[in-house]
Amino acid sequence: MTELDIKDIVNDDLNANKGTEFGMKMLDQSIDRLGFGRSILLDKDNRIVAGNKTFEKALEKGITKVIVVETTGDQLVAVKRVDTDLDSKDGRELALADNAVAKENLAWDKEVLEQLSTDFGVDRGEWGFEREQARQATESERSRFEKAKRPSLVCPYCFSEFDLEEEEDEQ
C-alpha cells in the first residue's frame, strides 16, 4: 500500500458516463453525510479506469492524498471502513446510497461509446449498451405517450400547460 498525491491522478478522457445532475447531487450528499465508501480504479499510469465521478468529488472536497493498493487483478481489493457498522443507520444508508448513486448517476455518452467501439473494438452489445439505449428510448417514448394521453389545460394568458390529472392528485 502506498500514498499518492491526488494531483498525480488523471481523469479518463474517454469516460463514457456523462453522469447526471441529480446523480452528482446524490453523490455529493452521500460523501458529505457518510464519507467515501467506494474506491476508484487506476491503470498502471495512474489514469482512472473506474470512479471518475468519485474522483471529481474528492477534488472538490479538497482531498489531497489517495491510498493506493497495487494489484494485478487476480485478487479482490476491499475498502474497510473501520468507523462504520453495517447494522447501523449510517451503515445501511451507505449501502443504499452506493446503489442509488450508481443507478442515478449513469448517463451514457453515445458519441464516446461509438468512439470506443471504433477505436478499441469494444463490443457494445456484449456489455448491454444496446439494450440500455433501447430501454431508455422505450421509457422516453412511454413517457411522451403517457403525457400525450393525459387531459391538459392551456392558460390563455401565459400559455402554460397544466396536467389536469396532476392538479386533481394534489388536492
LINSULPE-V724503 format. One record per residue. N is the residue number from 1. RES is the residue in three letters. OMEGA is omega in whole degrees, 0 to 359 (999 if undefined). NEAR is the number of other ideal C-beta (glycine too) atoms within 12 Angstrom. Layout:
N_RES_OMEGA_NEAR / N_RES_OMEGA_NEAR
This chain:
1_MET_179_11 / 2_THR_176_13 / 3_GLU_183_13 / 4_LEU_174_23 / 5_ASP_183_15 / 6_ILE_179_27 / 7_LYS_179_15 / 8_ASP_179_18 / 9_ILE_184_29 / 10_VAL_176_22 / 11_ASN_175_24 / 12_ASP_182_26 / 13_ASP_176_13 / 14_LEU_178_24 / 15_ASN_184_30 / 16_ALA_178_29 / 17_ASN_178_31 / 18_LYS_185_20 / 19_GLY_178_28 / 20_THR_178_20 / 21_GLU_180_14 / 22_PHE_180_17 / 23_GLY_179_26 / 24_MET_176_25 / 25_LYS_178_20 / 26_MET_179_29 / 27_LEU_179_37 / 28_ASP_179_25 / 29_GLN_180_21 / 30_SER_180_32 / 31_ILE_180_29 / 32_ASP_184_15 / 33_ARG_190_18 / 34_LEU_182_28 / 35_GLY_180_25 / 36_PHE_180_29 / 37_GLY_185_32 / 38_ARG_178_30 / 39_SER_172_25 / 40_ILE_180_35 / 41_LEU_179_25 / 42_LEU_171_29 / 43_ASP_184_19 / 44_LYS_180_13 / 45_ASP_179_12 / 46_ASN_174_23 / 47_ARG_185_21 / 48_ILE_174_29 / 49_VAL_180_22 / 50_ALA_177_20 / 51_GLY_181_31 / 52_ASN_182_33 / 53_LYS_177_35 / 54_THR_177_38 / 55_PHE_179_35 / 56_GLU_180_26 / 57_LYS_178_31 / 58_ALA_177_30 / 59_LEU_180_22 / 60_GLU_185_16 / 61_LYS_175_18 / 62_GLY_176_10 / 63_ILE_182_23 / 64_THR_183_14 / 65_LYS_180_15 / 66_VAL_175_28 / 67_ILE_182_20 / 68_VAL_174_23 / 69_VAL_181_21 / 70_GLU_180_16 / 71_THR_177_16 / 72_THR_178_9 / 73_GLY_180_12 / 74_ASP_176_6 / 75_GLN_174_9 / 76_LEU_178_9 / 77_VAL_180_19 / 78_ALA_172_11 / 79_VAL_182_23 / 80_LYS_176_13 / 81_ARG_183_20 / 82_VAL_179_7 / 83_ASP_187_13 / 84_THR_174_22 / 85_ASP_182_15 / 86_LEU_181_16 / 87_ASP_173_11 / 88_SER_179_14 / 89_LYS_181_15 / 90_ASP_180_20 / 91_GLY_180_19 / 92_ARG_177_17 / 93_GLU_179_24 / 94_LEU_178_29 / 95_ALA_179_23 / 96_LEU_180_21 / 97_ALA_180_32 / 98_ASP_180_29 / 99_ASN_183_18 / 100_ALA_179_21 / 101_VAL_179_35 / 102_ALA_181_24 / 103_LYS_188_17 / 104_GLU_185_24 / 105_ASN_180_33 / 106_LEU_176_28 / 107_ALA_185_23 / 108_TRP_174_28 / 109_ASP_186_22 / 110_LYS_180_20 / 111_GLU_179_15 / 112_VAL_177_24 / 113_LEU_179_28 / 114_GLU_179_19 / 115_GLN_179_18 / 116_LEU_178_24 / 117_SER_181_21 / 118_THR_187_14 / 119_ASP_187_12 / 120_PHE_179_14 / 121_GLY_179_10 / 122_VAL_179_19 / 123_ASP_183_14 / 124_ARG_179_24 / 125_GLY_182_14 / 126_GLU_183_11 / 127_TRP_173_16 / 128_GLY_182_16 / 129_PHE_180_25 / 130_GLU_179_20 / 131_ARG_180_15 / 132_GLU_179_22 / 133_GLN_177_22 / 134_ALA_179_16 / 135_ARG_180_16 / 136_GLN_179_19 / 137_ALA_179_16 / 138_THR_179_14 / 139_GLU_179_14 / 140_SER_179_14 / 141_GLU_179_14 / 142_ARG_180_14 / 143_SER_178_14 / 144_ARG_179_13 / 145_PHE_180_12 / 146_GLU_180_14 / 147_LYS_182_16 / 148_ALA_184_13 / 149_LYS_178_13 / 150_ARG_176_19 / 151_PRO_179_15 / 152_SER_181_18 / 153_LEU_178_17 / 154_VAL_179_13 / 155_CYS_182_10 / 156_PRO_182_9 / 157_TYR_183_6 / 158_CYS_180_9 / 159_PHE_174_10 / 160_SER_179_11 / 161_GLU_180_17 / 162_PHE_177_18 / 163_ASP_185_19 / 164_LEU_179_16 / 165_GLU_179_16 / 166_GLU_180_16 / 167_GLU_180_14 / 168_GLU_181_13 / 169_ASP_183_9 / 170_GLU_184_9 / 171_GLN_999_7
